Amino acid sequence: MEQVVLNIGFGNTVVADRVVTILTPNSSPMKRLKDEAKDDRRLIDATHGRKTRAIIITDSNHVILSAIQAETLSSRFETLIRNPEQAQEK
């Protein structure tokens, strides 16, 4: 079975079925979440040195940082979930 992947920027992808939530990084709780994940070695930084614009939480409790806006990632995710065959052709 082919896995549907979500493009999170700079050629990086995440398996869409593993995504639990996509969050904005602007609040103090999100900063604490990021720091705790870093301390626990569960943080994956996919920003390529750019500003973090979205935080992705996976079902394995990994925290992934992306430089793509959370709204953009959510839109991409919704497209994948609604029509995975069409999204994979792009």
Sequence and secondary structure as in RCSB ss.txt:
>XXXX:A:sequence
MEQVVLNIGFGNTVVADRVVTILTPNSSPMKRLKDEAKDDRRLIDATHGRKTRAIIITDSNHVILSAIQAETLSS
RFETLIRNPEQAQEK
>XXXX:A:secstr
    EEEEETTEEEEGGGEEEEE S SHHHHHHHHHHHHTT EEEESTTS   EEEEETT  EEEESS HHHHHH
HHHHHHH HHHHHH 
